[in-house]
């Protein structure tokens, strides 16, 4: 077991992220992000929202979203407790007779109507984005996709990469972002001849976006293996390959 909220908060603070920035990328309101970090899950409209928001928030921070959903299920959802309650309710209805059964049906219908109104209100007023589609309750809501994503490969499926850039033949200006061109800026400056810059010693990412002015002067090593650099344009670096970043901004 681990603390869901504290681990999310620590990951966010390590990366220097604020709630407004995360809201833009995930479409999750700051009050719900804060509720996830405080483990106040009753603030969210329902378990479906909790699971979807947990997965989206964790994966945006570079964490394993499914691990957080599994931890939430194991700590807060107890399916076994429903069986005895259902059995007791059936037994009580049999003894109370038709009048009591009718009352229970009316109460149940009223409860369903109230829950439906609350869900509609949460959908209607819970987001600042107009024309938000009504979620499909038959499945969990899909993880929100950050803006300006380059490849379609899910980051969670990529192995982590540790990268070293060396000025093997001379100086070169280098700019490195986490995961994509719009990702967090990790490094910007000149790699001097004979010097190396390490990436992944403290915070290990699954992908790096790299711009270079003189790539012919550089040598790149990823997870201990030397990788060949294209002659021009930015590149995307993963644990397995280095590829040109087409249409990157």
N, C-alpha and C positions, 0 to 999 in steps of 0.2 A: 504493500500500500504506500502511496505518496500523497502529499497535499496538493490537490489540483490547483487551487487558487494561488498558493504561494509560488509554485513552480511557474505558472503563467506570468505572475507579476515579476519574478526574478528574471525571466527570459526577456520580458519587455524592457525592464530597466537596464539590463546589460546592453541591449541594442540601442538605447537612448530614444525609444519610440514614445509618442504621445497618443492619447485616445483619438483626437481628431484625425491624425494621420492614418491610424488603423481603421477608423470608420470609413474613410474614403476608399480604402482598398477592399474591405470586407463587407461594407454596407450593414454593419452591426452598430447600433447606437451605443454611445459611450456609457450610458447607464447600465446597459446589458453587459458590456465588457467589464465594467466595474463590479457588477453582480457576480460574474464568473470568477473574478479574482478574489472576491470575498466569500465565495461559495454560498451566496444567497440565491439559490436556484429557484426559490418560490417567487422571485420577482419576475422571472421570465414567464411568457404565456403558457408554456406547457413543456412536457418532457421532450417532445419532438424538436422544439426550438432549442432546448438546452443542449441536446446531442449535436444538432447541426451547428449551433454557434460554437460549441466546444471544439468540434473538429476544425471548423474554419479558422478560429482564432489560433489554435495550436499550430496548424500547418503554416499559417502566415508567419509565425514566429520561428519557423524551421523545426518544429517539434513533430512527434508522431501523433497525429490527430486521433487515430483509432485507439491508441493506448489510453487517451484521456476519456474517450467515450466508454471504453471497457471499465475503467476505474469508476466512472460515474454510475454505470449499471450495477457494479458489484456493491457499491456503498449506499445507493439511494433507491434502487428498484428491487422490490421483494415480491416476486410473483407468487411464492408459496403462501403468502398471507391471505390471498384472495379466496382460496378454496374453502377454509372453515367459515369465513364470513358469508359466503354464498350459501353454504349448507345451513347455517343458522337462520339466514333470512328466509329460505324456503320452508324450514320447519315452523317458523313463527307465522308465516302466511297461512299455512295449513290449519293452525289452531285458531287464528283470529277470524277466519270466515271471509265471505265475499266483500263485506263492507271495508274491512281492513285492507284487503287486497286492492280494492279500487282506490283507496287513499294512497297506497304505496305507488300505484301506477301514476296517479296525478302528480305526486311529489317528484317521481322520476322524470316525467315529461317536463315539469317546470324546471328541474335542474338542468336537463338537456338544453332547454331554451335559453337559460341564463348563460351556460357555458358557450353556446353558439354565439350569443351577443358579445360575450367577453372576447372570444377569439376574433370576431369580426372587428371589434373596436381596436384590439391590439394590432391587427393587420392594417386597419385604416389609419391609425394615428401613430403607429410604432416606427414609422420610417419617414425620413424627410424627402425621399426620392419619389416623385410622382409616377403613377401608372405601375406600381409594384404588383406583379402577378400574385394571385392567391396561392399559397403553398398547397402542394398535393399531400394530404395527410396519410395516403396509403404507403408512402415511403418517407424516409428521413430527408430533410431538405438538402440539396446539393451544396457542397462547399463553395463559398463565394470565390470568384476568380479575381486576383489583383489586376489592376489596369496595366496595359502595355506589356502583357506577357509575350515573350518572344517565341520559344518552341512550345509545342503542345504536351511534351513529356511532363508528367507530374513530378515535382521536386522530391516528394516523399519517396518515390521509387528509385531515385538515384543514390549511389553510395557517396559517402562523404569524401571530399578531396582536400589534400594538403598540398599547397603549391609554393614553389620557390622560383623567383625570377632573378637572374644573375646578369650583370653587365659583362658578358664574356669577351666582346670585341670592342667595347666602347660605351659611352654614356647613351642613355635613351630616356625620354620622358614617358611615364607610364601612369595610367589611371585604372583603378580596379574597383568594381562594384559587386555587391553580393547578389548572386542569382541572375540578375538581368540588368539592362541598361538603366532602368529607373530604380534599381535597388539601392540599398544603403552604400554610400561611398566609403570604401575601406582604406584606399591609399591613392594619393595624387602627388607626383613629384618625379624627380630624376633618379634613376638607378645608375649609380656611378660605375665606371669601368672597374672590374675586379671586385665589386661589392654585390651582395645578395640581399633580397628582401623576402621574408617568410610570410606566408598566409596560412592560417589554420592552426596556429600554436595555441591561441586562447579560444577563439570562436571558429569552429570548423563549418564551412558551408558545403553544399552539394554541387554548387555551380558558381562560376565567377565570370563576369563580363570584363574584358580587358581591352583597353585602347593603348596603342604604342606608336610613337612617331618614327622610330628607327628599329623595327623588329629584328633586322639583320644583325644588330649589335647584341641581342639578348639570347639567353638560353633559358628555357623553361623546364622545370622538373615537377611532375605531379605524382604524388604518392611514391616517390623514389625513382620514377621512370622519366627519362628525357623525352620531351615531346617536340615535334617539329612545328615551327611557327609559320603561318602564311606570310607572304611578303607585304601585303597591304590590308588595311581595314581592321576593325575590331574583331575579336574572337570570343567565343563561348568555351569555357574550360570546364570539363567534368573529370571524374576520376578515370574515365576510359578513353577520352578523346579531346582534341582541340579542333573546333570547327569555326569557319567564318560566320560572323553574326550579320546576316543579311538584313538590310533595311533597319539597322539599329540606329537609335537616336541617343 
